[in-house]
Amino acid sequence: MAKKRIIYIAITGIFIIATVFLPGFSKLQKLREKNRNLKRRIEILTRANEELNKEKEKLENDPSYIEKVAREKLGMTRKDEIVLK
């Protein structure tokens, strides 16, 4: 009889512990995954920001790069220049 009571108490205790802690553990795992995804996104955006800053520097300081961009993206030409397509 005492053995059955100990088993019953143990099972009840395990059930209570599982009921209390499993939802919190599940939420913790979801938050960790979200944190990993956000860190990856931060890394990607940081690299993109660095590339944009480099291009900004070139556009502010490098006349040959400005000319290249104007020709390629804006279709600009020099005076008396003929464009062949």
N, CA, C and O atoms as a Maestro MAE file, in Angstrom:
{
 s_m_m2io_version
 :::
 2.0.0
}

f_m_ct {
 s_m_title
 :::
 protein
 m_atom[340] {
  # First column is atom index #
  i_m_mmod_type
  r_m_x_coord
  r_m_y_coord
  r_m_z_coord
  i_m_residue_number
  s_m_chain_name
  s_m_pdb_residue_name
  s_m_pdb_atom_name
  i_m_atomic_number
  :::
  1 25 0.811 -1.180 0.000 1 A "MET " " N  " 7
  2 3 0.000 0.000 0.000 1 A "MET " " CA " 6
  3 2 0.867 1.262 0.000 1 A "MET " " C  " 6
  4 15 0.571 2.227 -0.706 1 A "MET " " O  " 8
  5 25 1.926 1.247 0.787 2 A "ALA " " N  " 7
  6 3 2.809 2.403 0.877 2 A "ALA " " CA " 6
  7 2 3.547 2.604 -0.441 2 A "ALA " " C  " 6
  8 15 3.823 3.733 -0.848 2 A "ALA " " O  " 8
  9 25 3.862 1.489 -1.103 3 A "LYS " " N  " 7
  10 3 4.541 1.574 -2.387 3 A "LYS " " CA " 6
  11 2 3.648 2.241 -3.432 3 A "LYS " " C  " 6
  12 15 4.121 3.060 -4.220 3 A "LYS " " O  " 8
  13 25 2.357 1.894 -3.442 4 A "LYS " " N  " 7
  14 3 1.416 2.484 -4.380 4 A "LYS " " CA " 6
  15 2 1.268 3.982 -4.121 4 A "LYS " " C  " 6
  16 15 1.164 4.776 -5.056 4 A "LYS " " O  " 8
  17 25 1.259 4.354 -2.859 5 A "ARG " " N  " 7
  18 3 1.118 5.761 -2.500 5 A "ARG " " CA " 6
  19 2 2.345 6.562 -2.960 5 A "ARG " " C  " 6
  20 15 2.209 7.678 -3.460 5 A "ARG " " O  " 8
  21 25 3.526 5.993 -2.790 6 A "ILE " " N  " 7
  22 3 4.753 6.666 -3.226 6 A "ILE " " CA " 6
  23 2 4.744 6.822 -4.746 6 A "ILE " " C  " 6
  24 15 5.101 7.878 -5.267 6 A "ILE " " O  " 8
  25 25 4.339 5.776 -5.449 7 A "ILE " " N  " 7
  26 3 4.260 5.839 -6.911 7 A "ILE " " CA " 6
  27 2 3.240 6.894 -7.331 7 A "ILE " " C  " 6
  28 15 3.504 7.679 -8.242 7 A "ILE " " O  " 8
  29 25 2.079 6.922 -6.679 8 A "TYR " " N  " 7
  30 3 1.034 7.893 -6.981 8 A "TYR " " CA " 6
  31 2 1.545 9.325 -6.753 8 A "TYR " " C  " 6
  32 15 1.299 10.205 -7.577 8 A "TYR " " O  " 8
  33 25 2.241 9.557 -5.659 9 A "ILE " " N  " 7
  34 3 2.788 10.886 -5.354 9 A "ILE " " CA " 6
  35 2 3.854 11.272 -6.387 9 A "ILE " " C  " 6
  36 15 3.911 12.419 -6.830 9 A "ILE " " O  " 8
  37 25 4.694 10.307 -6.763 10 A "ALA " " N  " 7
  38 3 5.742 10.577 -7.753 10 A "ALA " " CA " 6
  39 2 5.132 10.935 -9.105 10 A "ALA " " C  " 6
  40 15 5.564 11.888 -9.753 10 A "ALA " " O  " 8
  41 25 4.140 10.177 -9.525 11 A "ILE " " N  " 7
  42 3 3.486 10.451 -10.808 11 A "ILE " " CA " 6
  43 2 2.789 11.807 -10.774 11 A "ILE " " C  " 6
  44 15 2.866 12.573 -11.735 11 A "ILE " " O  " 8
  45 25 2.122 12.099 -9.685 12 A "THR " " N  " 7
  46 3 1.453 13.394 -9.532 12 A "THR " " CA " 6
  47 2 2.471 14.526 -9.551 12 A "THR " " C  " 6
  48 15 2.241 15.557 -10.184 12 A "THR " " O  " 8
  49 25 3.579 14.344 -8.872 13 A "GLY " " N  " 7
  50 3 4.635 15.358 -8.855 13 A "GLY " " CA " 6
  51 2 5.205 15.587 -10.244 13 A "GLY " " C  " 6
  52 15 5.400 16.730 -10.658 13 A "GLY " " O  " 8
  53 25 5.471 14.513 -10.959 14 A "ILE " " N  " 7
  54 3 5.999 14.632 -12.320 14 A "ILE " " CA " 6
  55 2 5.002 15.365 -13.207 14 A "ILE " " C  " 6
  56 15 5.392 16.221 -14.001 14 A "ILE " " O  " 8
  57 25 3.727 15.038 -13.081 15 A "PHE " " N  " 7
  58 3 2.701 15.688 -13.876 15 A "PHE " " CA " 6
  59 2 2.635 17.191 -13.567 15 A "PHE " " C  " 6
  60 15 2.533 18.012 -14.479 15 A "PHE " " O  " 8
  61 25 2.692 17.536 -12.302 16 A "ILE " " N  " 7
  62 3 2.641 18.955 -11.904 16 A "ILE " " CA " 6
  63 2 3.867 19.697 -12.430 16 A "ILE " " C  " 6
  64 15 3.745 20.798 -12.966 16 A "ILE " " O  " 8
  65 25 5.033 19.101 -12.279 17 A "ILE " " N  " 7
  66 3 6.264 19.733 -12.762 17 A "ILE " " CA " 6
  67 2 6.201 19.910 -14.288 17 A "ILE " " C  " 6
  68 15 6.555 20.970 -14.804 17 A "ILE " " O  " 8
  69 25 5.756 18.884 -14.997 18 A "ALA " " N  " 7
  70 3 5.649 18.973 -16.452 18 A "ALA " " CA " 6
  71 2 4.648 20.055 -16.859 18 A "ALA " " C  " 6
  72 15 4.897 20.805 -17.802 18 A "ALA " " O  " 8
  73 25 3.527 20.138 -16.160 19 A "THR " " N  " 7
  74 3 2.508 21.128 -16.472 19 A "THR " " CA " 6
  75 2 3.018 22.548 -16.242 19 A "THR " " C  " 6
  76 15 2.677 23.461 -16.993 19 A "THR " " O  " 8
  77 25 3.821 22.730 -15.222 20 A "VAL " " N  " 7
  78 3 4.313 24.067 -14.885 20 A "VAL " " CA " 6
  79 2 5.490 24.470 -15.776 20 A "VAL " " C  " 6
  80 15 5.533 25.609 -16.242 20 A "VAL " " O  " 8
  81 25 6.435 23.578 -16.023 21 A "PHE " " N  " 7
  82 3 7.682 23.958 -16.682 21 A "PHE " " CA " 6
  83 2 7.715 23.770 -18.197 21 A "PHE " " C  " 6
  84 15 8.440 24.505 -18.868 21 A "PHE " " O  " 8
  85 25 6.977 22.837 -18.761 22 A "LEU " " N  " 7
  86 3 7.052 22.595 -20.205 22 A "LEU " " CA " 6
  87 2 6.604 23.791 -21.053 22 A "LEU " " C  " 6
  88 15 7.271 24.101 -22.040 22 A "LEU " " O  " 8
  89 25 5.518 24.467 -20.719 23 A "PRO " " N  " 7
  90 3 5.159 25.646 -21.535 23 A "PRO " " CA " 6
  91 2 6.247 26.723 -21.506 23 A "PRO " " C  " 6
  92 15 6.532 27.347 -22.529 23 A "PRO " " O  " 8
  93 25 6.841 26.936 -20.360 24 A "GLY " " N  " 7
  94 3 7.920 27.919 -20.253 24 A "GLY " " CA " 6
  95 2 9.144 27.491 -21.044 24 A "GLY " " C  " 6
  96 15 9.790 28.324 -21.680 24 A "GLY " " O  " 8
  97 25 9.468 26.221 -21.015 25 A "PHE " " N  " 7
  98 3 10.614 25.700 -21.765 25 A "PHE " " CA " 6
  99 2 10.377 25.846 -23.263 25 A "PHE " " C  " 6
  100 15 11.283 26.215 -24.009 25 A "PHE " " O  " 8
  101 25 9.156 25.555 -23.698 26 A "SER " " N  " 7
  102 3 8.804 25.692 -25.106 26 A "SER " " CA " 6
  103 2 8.933 27.150 -25.549 26 A "SER " " C  " 6
  104 15 9.456 27.427 -26.627 26 A "SER " " O  " 8
  105 25 8.465 28.064 -24.733 27 A "LYS " " N  " 7
  106 3 8.566 29.487 -25.051 27 A "LYS " " CA " 6
  107 2 10.030 29.916 -25.095 27 A "LYS " " C  " 6
  108 15 10.414 30.712 -25.952 27 A "LYS " " O  " 8
  109 25 10.839 29.406 -24.196 28 A "LEU " " N  " 7
  110 3 12.265 29.712 -24.169 28 A "LEU " " CA " 6
  111 2 12.931 29.265 -25.468 28 A "LEU " " C  " 6
  112 15 13.745 29.998 -26.030 28 A "LEU " " O  " 8
  113 25 12.593 28.076 -25.945 29 A "GLN " " N  " 7
  114 3 13.173 27.569 -27.189 29 A "GLN " " CA " 6
  115 2 12.771 28.457 -28.371 29 A "GLN " " C  " 6
  116 15 13.602 28.751 -29.229 29 A "GLN " " O  " 8
  117 25 11.522 28.880 -28.424 30 A "LYS " " N  " 7
  118 3 11.058 29.758 -29.503 30 A "LYS " " CA " 6
  119 2 11.799 31.095 -29.457 30 A "LYS " " C  " 6
  120 15 12.193 31.624 -30.497 30 A "LYS " " O  " 8
  121 25 11.988 31.636 -28.267 31 A "LEU " " N  " 7
  122 3 12.693 32.910 -28.126 31 A "LEU " " CA " 6
  123 2 14.163 32.780 -28.526 31 A "LEU " " C  " 6
  124 15 14.720 33.702 -29.123 31 A "LEU " " O  " 8
  125 25 14.790 31.663 -28.210 32 A "ARG " " N  " 7
  126 3 16.176 31.439 -28.626 32 A "ARG " " CA " 6
  127 2 16.287 31.383 -30.147 32 A "ARG " " C  " 6
  128 15 17.211 31.956 -30.725 32 A "ARG " " O  " 8
  129 25 15.350 30.695 -30.794 33 A "GLU " " N  " 7
  130 3 15.345 30.613 -32.259 33 A "GLU " " CA " 6
  131 2 15.134 31.994 -32.868 33 A "GLU " " C  " 6
  132 15 15.801 32.359 -33.836 33 A "GLU " " O  " 8
  133 25 14.216 32.751 -32.307 34 A "LYS " " N  " 7
  134 3 13.968 34.108 -32.793 34 A "LYS " " CA " 6
  135 2 15.225 34.967 -32.627 34 A "LYS " " C  " 6
  136 15 15.557 35.762 -33.507 34 A "LYS " " O  " 8
  137 25 15.915 34.808 -31.509 35 A "ASN " " N  " 7
  138 3 17.148 35.546 -31.250 35 A "ASN " " CA " 6
  139 2 18.224 35.203 -32.285 35 A "ASN " " C  " 6
  140 15 18.910 36.095 -32.784 35 A "ASN " " O  " 8
  141 25 18.371 33.917 -32.608 36 A "ARG " " N  " 7
  142 3 19.339 33.494 -33.628 36 A "ARG " " CA " 6
  143 2 19.006 34.115 -34.980 36 A "ARG " " C  " 6
  144 15 19.896 34.597 -35.680 36 A "ARG " " O  " 8
  145 25 17.724 34.105 -35.348 37 A "ASN " " N  " 7
  146 3 17.304 34.680 -36.622 37 A "ASN " " CA " 6
  147 2 17.575 36.183 -36.665 37 A "ASN " " C  " 6
  148 15 18.018 36.709 -37.686 37 A "ASN " " O  " 8
  149 25 17.311 36.862 -35.569 38 A "LEU " " N  " 7
  150 3 17.554 38.307 -35.517 38 A "LEU " " CA " 6
  151 2 19.045 38.628 -35.596 38 A "LEU " " C  " 6
  152 15 19.432 39.617 -36.220 38 A "LEU " " O  " 8
  153 25 19.880 37.805 -34.973 39 A "LYS " " N  " 7
  154 3 21.327 38.021 -35.063 39 A "LYS " " CA " 6
  155 2 21.812 37.851 -36.498 39 A "LYS " " C  " 6
  156 15 22.638 38.630 -36.973 39 A "LYS " " O  " 8
  157 25 21.291 36.817 -37.200 40 A "ARG " " N  " 7
  158 3 21.656 36.628 -38.606 40 A "ARG " " CA " 6
  159 2 21.232 37.834 -39.442 40 A "ARG " " C  " 6
  160 15 21.984 38.300 -40.298 40 A "ARG " " O  " 8
  161 25 20.034 38.328 -39.188 41 A "ARG " " N  " 7
  162 3 19.532 39.492 -39.936 41 A "ARG " " CA " 6
  163 2 20.388 40.724 -39.659 41 A "ARG " " C  " 6
  164 15 20.664 41.503 -40.571 41 A "ARG " " O  " 8
  165 25 20.806 40.904 -38.421 42 A "ILE " " N  " 7
  166 3 21.676 42.033 -38.071 42 A "ILE " " CA " 6
  167 2 22.991 41.938 -38.834 42 A "ILE " " C  " 6
  168 15 23.477 42.943 -39.353 42 A "ILE " " O  " 8
  169 25 23.574 40.741 -38.909 43 A "GLU " " N  " 7
  170 3 24.827 40.550 -39.648 43 A "GLU " " CA " 6
  171 2 24.661 40.910 -41.126 43 A "GLU " " C  " 6
  172 15 25.510 41.589 -41.703 43 A "GLU " " O  " 8
  173 25 23.571 40.456 -41.730 44 A "ILE " " N  " 7
  174 3 23.317 40.729 -43.142 44 A "ILE " " CA " 6
  175 2 23.144 42.231 -43.368 44 A "ILE " " C  " 6
  176 15 23.713 42.794 -44.302 44 A "ILE " " O  " 8
  177 25 22.360 42.867 -42.511 45 A "LEU " " N  " 7
  178 3 22.119 44.302 -42.666 45 A "LEU " " CA " 6
  179 2 23.379 45.119 -42.388 45 A "LEU " " C  " 6
  180 15 23.586 46.163 -43.007 45 A "LEU " " O  " 8
  181 25 24.213 44.658 -41.472 46 A "THR " " N  " 7
  182 3 25.473 45.359 -41.192 46 A "THR " " CA " 6
  183 2 26.383 45.314 -42.412 46 A "THR " " C  " 6
  184 15 26.989 46.322 -42.773 46 A "THR " " O  " 8
  185 25 26.481 44.138 -43.055 47 A "ARG " " N  " 7
  186 3 27.299 44.026 -44.269 47 A "ARG " " CA " 6
  187 2 26.756 44.915 -45.383 47 A "ARG " " C  " 6
  188 15 27.520 45.586 -46.077 47 A "ARG " " O  " 8
  189 25 25.445 44.916 -45.552 48 A "ALA " " N  " 7
  190 3 24.839 45.754 -46.590 48 A "ALA " " CA " 6
  191 2 25.101 47.230 -46.302 48 A "ALA " " C  " 6
  192 15 25.367 48.009 -47.217 48 A "ALA " " O  " 8
  193 25 25.025 47.604 -45.041 49 A "ASN " " N  " 7
  194 3 25.287 48.992 -44.647 49 A "ASN " " CA " 6
  195 2 26.732 49.382 -44.944 49 A "ASN " " C  " 6
  196 15 26.992 50.491 -45.411 49 A "ASN " " O  " 8
  197 25 27.669 48.481 -44.676 50 A "GLU " " N  " 7
  198 3 29.082 48.750 -44.968 50 A "GLU " " CA " 6
  199 2 29.307 48.950 -46.470 50 A "GLU " " C  " 6
  200 15 30.047 49.845 -46.879 50 A "GLU " " O  " 8
  201 25 28.662 48.109 -47.285 51 A "GLU " " N  " 7
  202 3 28.793 48.241 -48.734 51 A "GLU " " CA " 6
  203 2 28.228 49.577 -49.217 51 A "GLU " " C  " 6
  204 15 28.814 50.238 -50.075 51 A "GLU " " O  " 8
  205 25 27.090 49.961 -48.658 52 A "LEU " " N  " 7
  206 3 26.491 51.237 -49.051 52 A "LEU " " CA " 6
  207 2 27.359 52.417 -48.627 52 A "LEU " " C  " 6
  208 15 27.459 53.407 -49.351 52 A "LEU " " O  " 8
  209 25 27.986 52.316 -47.461 53 A "ASN " " N  " 7
  210 3 28.888 53.386 -47.017 53 A "ASN " " CA " 6
  211 2 30.108 53.499 -47.930 53 A "ASN " " C  " 6
  212 15 30.575 54.604 -48.207 53 A "ASN " " O  " 8
  213 25 30.629 52.356 -48.400 54 A "LYS " " N  " 7
  214 3 31.762 52.382 -49.333 54 A "LYS " " CA " 6
  215 2 31.357 53.044 -50.645 54 A "LYS " " C  " 6
  216 15 32.100 53.859 -51.192 54 A "LYS " " O  " 8
  217 25 30.174 52.689 -51.147 55 A "GLU " " N  " 7
  218 3 29.711 53.301 -52.390 55 A "GLU " " CA " 6
  219 2 29.479 54.800 -52.200 55 A "GLU " " C  " 6
  220 15 29.780 55.589 -53.096 55 A "GLU " " O  " 8
  221 25 28.953 55.193 -51.058 56 A "LYS " " N  " 7
  222 3 28.738 56.612 -50.761 56 A "LYS " " CA " 6
  223 2 30.064 57.366 -50.793 56 A "LYS " " C  " 6
  224 15 30.155 58.454 -51.361 56 A "LYS " " O  " 8
  225 25 31.092 56.779 -50.176 57 A "GLU " " N  " 7
  226 3 32.417 57.404 -50.183 57 A "GLU " " CA " 6
  227 2 32.934 57.587 -51.609 57 A "GLU " " C  " 6
  228 15 33.477 58.636 -51.954 57 A "GLU " " O  " 8
  229 25 32.757 56.548 -52.434 58 A "LYS " " N  " 7
  230 3 33.200 56.633 -53.825 58 A "LYS " " CA " 6
  231 2 32.447 57.738 -54.564 58 A "LYS " " C  " 6
  232 15 33.038 58.502 -55.328 58 A "LYS " " O  " 8
  233 25 31.144 57.813 -54.327 59 A "LEU " " N  " 7
  234 3 30.337 58.817 -55.012 59 A "LEU " " CA " 6
  235 2 30.692 60.236 -54.565 59 A "LEU " " C  " 6
  236 15 30.540 61.187 -55.330 59 A "LEU " " O  " 8
  237 25 31.154 60.371 -53.355 60 A "GLU " " N  " 7
  238 3 31.532 61.695 -52.848 60 A "GLU " " CA " 6
  239 2 32.948 62.096 -53.255 60 A "GLU " " C  " 6
  240 15 33.232 63.286 -53.386 60 A "GLU " " O  " 8
  241 25 33.843 61.124 -53.457 61 A "ASN " " N  " 7
  242 3 35.262 61.455 -53.612 61 A "ASN " " CA " 6
  243 2 35.932 60.982 -54.899 61 A "ASN " " C  " 6
  244 15 37.035 61.439 -55.196 61 A "ASN " " O  " 8
  245 25 35.333 60.109 -55.659 62 A "ASP " " N  " 7
  246 3 36.009 59.509 -56.820 62 A "ASP " " CA " 6
  247 2 35.325 59.941 -58.121 62 A "ASP " " C  " 6
  248 15 34.281 59.397 -58.481 62 A "ASP " " O  " 8
  249 25 35.900 60.905 -58.816 63 A "PRO " " N  " 7
  250 3 35.277 61.402 -60.057 63 A "PRO " " CA " 6
  251 2 35.112 60.328 -61.138 63 A "PRO " " C  " 6
  252 15 34.117 60.336 -61.864 63 A "PRO " " O  " 8
  253 25 36.062 59.418 -61.253 64 A "SER " " N  " 7
  254 3 35.935 58.374 -62.277 64 A "SER " " CA " 6
  255 2 34.771 57.426 -61.954 64 A "SER " " C  " 6
  256 15 34.097 56.944 -62.863 64 A "SER " " O  " 8
  257 25 34.537 57.162 -60.677 65 A "TYR " " N  " 7
  258 3 33.413 56.302 -60.292 65 A "TYR " " CA " 6
  259 2 32.087 57.028 -60.556 65 A "TYR " " C  " 6
  260 15 31.117 56.420 -61.008 65 A "TYR " " O  " 8
  261 25 32.060 58.324 -60.272 66 A "ILE " " N  " 7
  262 3 30.850 59.110 -60.533 66 A "ILE " " CA " 6
  263 2 30.527 59.073 -62.022 66 A "ILE " " C  " 6
  264 15 29.370 58.904 -62.407 66 A "ILE " " O  " 8
  265 25 31.553 59.233 -62.859 67 A "GLU " " N  " 7
  266 3 31.338 59.185 -64.307 67 A "GLU " " CA " 6
  267 2 30.822 57.811 -64.733 67 A "GLU " " C  " 6
  268 15 29.904 57.713 -65.548 67 A "GLU " " O  " 8
  269 25 31.406 56.768 -64.189 68 A "LYS " " N  " 7
  270 3 30.987 55.402 -64.525 68 A "LYS " " CA " 6
  271 2 29.513 55.190 -64.172 68 A "LYS " " C  " 6
  272 15 28.748 54.661 -64.978 68 A "LYS " " O  " 8
  273 25 29.123 55.600 -62.974 69 A "VAL " " N  " 7
  274 3 27.737 55.434 -62.537 69 A "VAL " " CA " 6
  275 2 26.804 56.262 -63.419 69 A "VAL " " C  " 6
  276 15 25.740 55.787 -63.816 69 A "VAL " " O  " 8
  277 25 27.201 57.497 -63.726 70 A "ALA " " N  " 7
  278 3 26.370 58.354 -64.566 70 A "ALA " " CA " 6
  279 2 26.171 57.741 -65.946 70 A "ALA " " C  " 6
  280 15 25.078 57.813 -66.507 70 A "ALA " " O  " 8
  281 25 27.208 57.147 -66.486 71 A "ARG " " N  " 7
  282 3 27.101 56.530 -67.803 71 A "ARG " " CA " 6
  283 2 26.245 55.263 -67.766 71 A "ARG " " C  " 6
  284 15 25.382 55.071 -68.622 71 A "ARG " " O  " 8
  285 25 26.482 54.408 -66.783 72 A "GLU " " N  " 7
  286 3 25.780 53.122 -66.734 72 A "GLU " " CA " 6
  287 2 24.322 53.249 -66.287 72 A "GLU " " C  " 6
  288 15 23.424 52.692 -66.918 72 A "GLU " " O  " 8
  289 25 24.097 53.970 -65.215 73 A "LYS " " N  " 7
  290 3 22.753 53.997 -64.637 73 A "LYS " " CA " 6
  291 2 21.882 55.113 -65.193 73 A "LYS " " C  " 6
  292 15 20.665 54.957 -65.295 73 A "LYS " " O  " 8
  293 25 22.486 56.228 -65.552 74 A "LEU " " N  " 7
  294 3 21.697 57.364 -66.004 74 A "LEU " " CA " 6
  295 2 21.747 57.556 -67.511 74 A "LEU " " C  " 6
  296 15 20.993 58.361 -68.057 74 A "LEU " " O  " 8
  297 25 22.627 56.826 -68.193 75 A "GLY " " N  " 7
  298 3 22.731 56.915 -69.639 75 A "GLY " " CA " 6
  299 2 23.302 58.242 -70.122 75 A "GLY " " C  " 6
  300 15 23.013 58.669 -71.240 75 A "GLY " " O  " 8
  301 25 24.092 58.884 -69.311 76 A "MET " " N  " 7
  302 3 24.659 60.180 -69.676 76 A "MET " " CA " 6
  303 2 25.854 59.986 -70.622 76 A "MET " " C  " 6
  304 15 26.515 58.947 -70.619 76 A "MET " " O  " 8
  305 25 26.103 61.018 -71.425 77 A "THR " " N  " 7
  306 3 27.220 60.987 -72.358 77 A "THR " " CA " 6
  307 2 27.992 62.298 -72.268 77 A "THR " " C  " 6
  308 15 27.507 63.293 -71.729 77 A "THR " " O  " 8
  309 25 29.189 62.271 -72.803 78 A "ARG " " N  " 7
  310 3 29.978 63.500 -72.883 78 A "ARG " " CA " 6
  311 2 29.503 64.322 -74.075 78 A "ARG " " C  " 6
  312 15 28.798 63.823 -74.953 78 A "ARG " " O  " 8
  313 25 29.896 65.568 -74.086 79 A "LYS " " N  " 7
  314 3 29.529 66.448 -75.193 79 A "LYS " " CA " 6
  315 2 30.124 65.887 -76.498 79 A "LYS " " C  " 6
  316 15 31.279 65.462 -76.530 79 A "LYS " " O  " 8
  317 25 29.332 65.894 -77.553 80 A "ASP " " N  " 7
  318 3 29.708 65.409 -78.878 80 A "ASP " " CA " 6
  319 2 30.021 63.909 -78.906 80 A "ASP " " C  " 6
  320 15 30.713 63.448 -79.813 80 A "ASP " " O  " 8
  321 25 29.532 63.154 -77.947 81 A "GLU " " N  " 7
  322 3 29.757 61.710 -77.916 81 A "GLU " " CA " 6
  323 2 28.533 61.019 -78.519 81 A "GLU " " C  " 6
  324 15 27.397 61.422 -78.270 81 A "GLU " " O  " 8
  325 25 28.771 59.995 -79.299 82 A "ILE " " N  " 7
  326 3 27.670 59.243 -79.918 82 A "ILE " " CA " 6
  327 2 27.546 57.904 -79.202 82 A "ILE " " C  " 6
  328 15 28.536 57.198 -79.014 82 A "ILE " " O  " 8
  329 25 26.332 57.562 -78.807 83 A "VAL " " N  " 7
  330 3 26.080 56.314 -78.090 83 A "VAL " " CA " 6
  331 2 25.586 55.262 -79.065 83 A "VAL " " C  " 6
  332 15 24.629 55.493 -79.804 83 A "VAL " " O  " 8
  333 25 26.231 54.118 -79.069 84 A "LEU " " N  " 7
  334 3 25.811 52.998 -79.897 84 A "LEU " " CA " 6
  335 2 25.219 51.918 -79.020 84 A "LEU " " C  " 6
  336 15 25.788 51.525 -78.002 84 A "LEU " " O  " 8
  337 25 24.056 51.451 -79.446 85 A "LYS " " N  " 7
  338 3 23.411 50.386 -78.651 85 A "LYS " " CA " 6
  339 2 23.280 49.144 -79.488 85 A "LYS " " C  " 6
  340 15 22.766 48.131 -79.013 85 A "LYS " " O  " 8
  :::
 }
 m_bond[339] {
  # First column is bond index #
  i_m_from
  i_m_to
  i_m_order
  :::
  1 1 2 1
  2 2 3 1
  3 3 4 2
  4 3 5 1
  5 5 6 1
  6 6 7 1
  7 7 8 2
  8 7 9 1
  9 9 10 1
  10 10 11 1
  11 11 12 2
  12 11 13 1
  13 13 14 1
  14 14 15 1
  15 15 16 2
  16 15 17 1
  17 17 18 1
  18 18 19 1
  19 19 20 2
  20 19 21 1
  21 21 22 1
  22 22 23 1
  23 23 24 2
  24 23 25 1
  25 25 26 1
  26 26 27 1
  27 27 28 2
  28 27 29 1
  29 29 30 1
  30 30 31 1
  31 31 32 2
  32 31 33 1
  33 33 34 1
  34 34 35 1
  35 35 36 2
  36 35 37 1
  37 37 38 1
  38 38 39 1
  39 39 40 2
  40 39 41 1
  41 41 42 1
  42 42 43 1
  43 43 44 2
  44 43 45 1
  45 45 46 1
  46 46 47 1
  47 47 48 2
  48 47 49 1
  49 49 50 1
  50 50 51 1
  51 51 52 2
  52 51 53 1
  53 53 54 1
  54 54 55 1
  55 55 56 2
  56 55 57 1
  57 57 58 1
  58 58 59 1
  59 59 60 2
  60 59 61 1
  61 61 62 1
  62 62 63 1
  63 63 64 2
  64 63 65 1
  65 65 66 1
  66 66 67 1
  67 67 68 2
  68 67 69 1
  69 69 70 1
  70 70 71 1
  71 71 72 2
  72 71 73 1
  73 73 74 1
  74 74 75 1
  75 75 76 2
  76 75 77 1
  77 77 78 1
  78 78 79 1
  79 79 80 2
  80 79 81 1
  81 81 82 1
  82 82 83 1
  83 83 84 2
  84 83 85 1
  85 85 86 1
  86 86 87 1
  87 87 88 2
  88 87 89 1
  89 89 90 1
  90 90 91 1
  91 91 92 2
  92 91 93 1
  93 93 94 1
  94 94 95 1
  95 95 96 2
  96 95 97 1
  97 97 98 1
  98 98 99 1
  99 99 100 2
  100 99 101 1
  101 101 102 1
  102 102 103 1
  103 103 104 2
  104 103 105 1
  105 105 106 1
  106 106 107 1
  107 107 108 2
  108 107 109 1
  109 109 110 1
  110 110 111 1
  111 111 112 2
  112 111 113 1
  113 113 114 1
  114 114 115 1
  115 115 116 2
  116 115 117 1
  117 117 118 1
  118 118 119 1
  119 119 120 2
  120 119 121 1
  121 121 122 1
  122 122 123 1
  123 123 124 2
  124 123 125 1
  125 125 126 1
  126 126 127 1
  127 127 128 2
  128 127 129 1
  129 129 130 1
  130 130 131 1
  131 131 132 2
  132 131 133 1
  133 133 134 1
  134 134 135 1
  135 135 136 2
  136 135 137 1
  137 137 138 1
  138 138 139 1
  139 139 140 2
  140 139 141 1
  141 141 142 1
  142 142 143 1
  143 143 144 2
  144 143 145 1
  145 145 146 1
  146 146 147 1
  147 147 148 2
  148 147 149 1
  149 149 150 1
  150 150 151 1
  151 151 152 2
  152 151 153 1
  153 153 154 1
  154 154 155 1
  155 155 156 2
  156 155 157 1
  157 157 158 1
  158 158 159 1
  159 159 160 2
  160 159 161 1
  161 161 162 1
  162 162 163 1
  163 163 164 2
  164 163 165 1
  165 165 166 1
  166 166 167 1
  167 167 168 2
  168 167 169 1
  169 169 170 1
  170 170 171 1
  171 171 172 2
  172 171 173 1
  173 173 174 1
  174 174 175 1
  175 175 176 2
  176 175 177 1
  177 177 178 1
  178 178 179 1
  179 179 180 2
  180 179 181 1
  181 181 182 1
  182 182 183 1
  183 183 184 2
  184 183 185 1
  185 185 186 1
  186 186 187 1
  187 187 188 2
  188 187 189 1
  189 189 190 1
  190 190 191 1
  191 191 192 2
  192 191 193 1
  193 193 194 1
  194 194 195 1
  195 195 196 2
  196 195 197 1
  197 197 198 1
  198 198 199 1
  199 199 200 2
  200 199 201 1
  201 201 202 1
  202 202 203 1
  203 203 204 2
  204 203 205 1
  205 205 206 1
  206 206 207 1
  207 207 208 2
  208 207 209 1
  209 209 210 1
  210 210 211 1
  211 211 212 2
  212 211 213 1
  213 213 214 1
  214 214 215 1
  215 215 216 2
  216 215 217 1
  217 217 218 1
  218 218 219 1
  219 219 220 2
  220 219 221 1
  221 221 222 1
  222 222 223 1
  223 223 224 2
  224 223 225 1
  225 225 226 1
  226 226 227 1
  227 227 228 2
  228 227 229 1
  229 229 230 1
  230 230 231 1
  231 231 232 2
  232 231 233 1
  233 233 234 1
  234 234 235 1
  235 235 236 2
  236 235 237 1
  237 237 238 1
  238 238 239 1
  239 239 240 2
  240 239 241 1
  241 241 242 1
  242 242 243 1
  243 243 244 2
  244 243 245 1
  245 245 246 1
  246 246 247 1
  247 247 248 2
  248 247 249 1
  249 249 250 1
  250 250 251 1
  251 251 252 2
  252 251 253 1
  253 253 254 1
  254 254 255 1
  255 255 256 2
  256 255 257 1
  257 257 258 1
  258 258 259 1
  259 259 260 2
  260 259 261 1
  261 261 262 1
  262 262 263 1
  263 263 264 2
  264 263 265 1
  265 265 266 1
  266 266 267 1
  267 267 268 2
  268 267 269 1
  269 269 270 1
  270 270 271 1
  271 271 272 2
  272 271 273 1
  273 273 274 1
  274 274 275 1
  275 275 276 2
  276 275 277 1
  277 277 278 1
  278 278 279 1
  279 279 280 2
  280 279 281 1
  281 281 282 1
  282 282 283 1
  283 283 284 2
  284 283 285 1
  285 285 286 1
  286 286 287 1
  287 287 288 2
  288 287 289 1
  289 289 290 1
  290 290 291 1
  291 291 292 2
  292 291 293 1
  293 293 294 1
  294 294 295 1
  295 295 296 2
  296 295 297 1
  297 297 298 1
  298 298 299 1
  299 299 300 2
  300 299 301 1
  301 301 302 1
  302 302 303 1
  303 303 304 2
  304 303 305 1
  305 305 306 1
  306 306 307 1
  307 307 308 2
  308 307 309 1
  309 309 310 1
  310 310 311 1
  311 311 312 2
  312 311 313 1
  313 313 314 1
  314 314 315 1
  315 315 316 2
  316 315 317 1
  317 317 318 1
  318 318 319 1
  319 319 320 2
  320 319 321 1
  321 321 322 1
  322 322 323 1
  323 323 324 2
  324 323 325 1
  325 325 326 1
  326 326 327 1
  327 327 328 2
  328 327 329 1
  329 329 330 1
  330 330 331 1
  331 331 332 2
  332 331 333 1
  333 333 334 1
  334 334 335 1
  335 335 336 2
  336 335 337 1
  337 337 338 1
  338 338 339 1
  339 339 340 2
  :::
 }
}
